[in-house]
Amino acid sequence: MPRSTVQAVLFSLVLALSLPAWSTDPVPPTVESKDSMATLLTRYLNQSVMIRLGYGEPLSGTVKSVGDELLHLGTLRGMEYYDAVIRLEDIEAVVIRARSQ
């Protein structure tokens, strides 16, 4: 098989595998009357969010798990080797990407 054909096949394979990441549109948040911070965050399991706390800098990362009182935020932006455990009562806002460019 010619080298250019192999390169074209490899490029097509890489492109095809990465398309789901490109084509996934963000889901805007919906808030219902019975929602709590825990139920809202549970809808975004394994998705990226920004958490605004009443103190310090906001934290951005992936929602790993949500408990009754705690949030596990993983793969923190700017600190990829770290995770955070945050008390739900300390969260003032959850910022979620709602639109693509």
Order of alpha helices (4+ residues) and beta strands (2+ residues): alpha-alpha-beta-beta-beta-beta-beta
